[in-house]
Amino acid sequence: MSLQDVVVIWLDGTFEGDNYQKMKDEFNQKIGSTAASTSSNDIDSLICKETKEDLITNGAPVITVSTSEEAFREIENHSEAKIFFISSGSLGKDMVPKIVRQYPLMHSFYIFCFKMTKHADWALDYTNCLQMFDHPIDLLVRLMRDISTYFIEQGKLYLEVNDPHNALKYFKHAWNLETRANEKDKVPPRDERAAV
């Protein structure tokens, strides 16, 4: 079993070159690999005694593109996958309606922009499938939790067809993502916030 059925496609015209490299790296680190850690307190040790080689080592790859054409090409290349689509507000204004029309099964859109009010009018038409963020940590945490929820749903489907081994793999990845989301979402103690 492979978790290649999940991909994150991120469209932003400012991603050319090394712009936002630190943020892209963090998203890839937190989402791109959901393999279990080697800690003895890890849930994997508590659930079963599988070796690390038996675990899936790939998570949801984060593919960054800077043009609408590249985004459509990646969507087409991953048409069999569950796609989580992130876009800047200005590019999303044109892309989200086109994607909804051409790919009606895509339901996970995230808009990352610093002026959400500028994009509220068009975004209101897609409140059932679109979320807006103006801070990268909020977006990262939400994305990790949404992918975790998807992995749980897939694990339940494997349980329904009496495949507990693959179900467990999905549940482990969901747990790892949720744990990372919780760690990232923690508010620092008051004295640490005052120092910033």
N, C-alpha and C positions, 0 to 999 in steps of 0.2 A: 504494500500500500504506500502511496505517496501523497503528500499534502500539496502537490503541485496544482491541485484544483483551486487554489486561492492565490490571487495576485493583487498587488496594490499598484495602480497606475496613477502617477502624479504629474499633472500638466501645469507648468508655470513657465512663462516666457523668461523669467529671471534665472532659470536653472542652467543657462548656458555657462560653460566654463566652470570655474570653481565657486561661483556664487552659492551661498548657503550650504557649503560642503559639510560643515559641522552638523547642521540640522539634518541633512540627507544621511550622513553617517549614523547619527543617533537613531533615526527611523529604521534604517537597515539593521542596526544592531538589535534594537528592541523588538522589531517585528519580523525581520528577515530570518532569524534563527530562533526557533522555539524548542531546540533540543534541550533535554534535561541537563541540569548542572551536575557536578560530581559530588556535591555535598552529601555527607552521610545522613543529614537530616532531611534530605530531599524526599518529596512525596513518592518518587519512584522506588526508593528503598522501602517505603512503608507499604506500597501497593503490591509490588512483586520484585523479584530479584533478576530482572532482565539485565543483560550486559549493555553497555553503552552502544556497542556495535549494532544491537538489535533495535535501537531507537531511531526514529526518523530524525535526520540531522538538518533537514531544511524546513523553513517556515514559509511565510508569505513573502516572496520577493517584492521589493519596492523598486519599480521601474520609473525613472524620472524622464520626462520628455518636455520639450520647450515649444512645440508647435502642435496645432490641432491635427495636422496630417499625421504626425508621429503618434499622437494619442489614438487616432482611429486605427492606425496600423497595428499598434499594440493590442487594442481591443479585439481586432480581428484575429491576431495571432493567438490570443488567449480566449477565444469565444466559448470554449468548453469549460472555462474556469469561473469561479465565483470572483468577480472583479469588484474591488473597493476603489472608487475613483475619486481622486482629490484634484482640485483645480483652483487656480487663482480666481478671484471674483470676475475680473474682466474677461478672461477666456471662458470661464464657466457659464457666463451669461449666454454665450452662443453655443457652447458645447453641450450643456446639460439637455436643452430641448432636442437637439439633434440626436443625442444618444438615446434619450427616452423614446423617440420615434423609431429609430433604427434597431435598438436593442431593448425591447420592452421587458425583458427579464432582468435587466440591471436595475437594482434598487438601492444601491449604497453610494450616495454622492456626498462629498465633503468639500466645502468651499473654505479656503484659507485666505483671508484678506484682512487688512488693517482697518478698513472703513466699511464695516458690515452694512451700515445704514445706506450706503451708496448702492448696494445690491439687493436691498430688501424687496423692492417692488417686483422684480422678475423672480426672485427666489420664493416668494409667497405662493407661486403656482406649483411649487414642488415640495411643499412642506411634508408630504408623506414619504419622501425619499431623500431629502437633502438636509444637511446640517451645516451651520456656518460657525467658523472659529476665527478669532483674531489673535490667538496665542498658540505657539507651536506645542507646548506641553499639553494644553487642553485637547488639541487635535490628536496628539500621539496617544494619550490615555484613552480617549473615546474610540479610536481606531483599534487599539489593542483589545479593548473590551468587546467591541463589535465582532472582531475576528474570533475572539474566545467564544462568544455566544454561537457563532457559526460552527466552530469546531464541536461544541457541545451538541448542537443539532445533528451534526454528521455522526457523532458517536452514538447518539440515540438511534439513528437509522441503522447503524451496524448492529446494535443490540436487538432491534426488531427482526433482523434477518439471522439472528443467532450467531453473530461473529464478535464475541467479546474481546478477542485479541486486538482487532482493528479498532473497536470502540474504545478500548483502553488507551491506545495510542492517541486518538483524537482528544480524549479527556485529559491526558497528560499535557498535551500541547495547550489546551484551553487553560489548564491550571497554571502552567508556566507564564502564559500571556497575562492572565488575570493577576498573578503575583507581581509581575513587572509593572502592570498598570497601577496596582495599589502602592508599590514602592515609589513610583514616579508622581503619584497624586498626593503624597503626604505633604502636609503643610509643615514647614520647619518650625521648631520651637520659637517662642516669642523673642528670646534673646538673640537667636540667629537671624531673625528677620530684621531686628533693630540694627544689626551690624551692616546689613546690606544697604 
